[in-house]
Amino acid sequence: MFERLRGGQQSVIGRMEALEHRVAHLESLVEGIQDSIHRESRRRDDQADRLERRTEPRELAKQLSEDARRRGL
């Protein structure tokens, strides 16, 4: 009977270790996803900032003027 209990405990310990390993793996995946989302968010923010700068009235007027000069208008 005691052997059966020890075997059961080993089985529980093995399952717990497997679960701990799986949780650690899942935590690693979640951290990777969070990093990826953060990088993409930063990239889009930078892209929006560049677009906003290019379409400011002063910058837009400057670019139109330069384009007109290049075309000889």
Summary of the structure (lengths in Angstrom):
residues: 73
radius of gyration: 30.2
end to end distance: 99.1
largest distance: 99.1
contacts: 139
relative contact order: 0.05
helix: 93%
strand: 0%
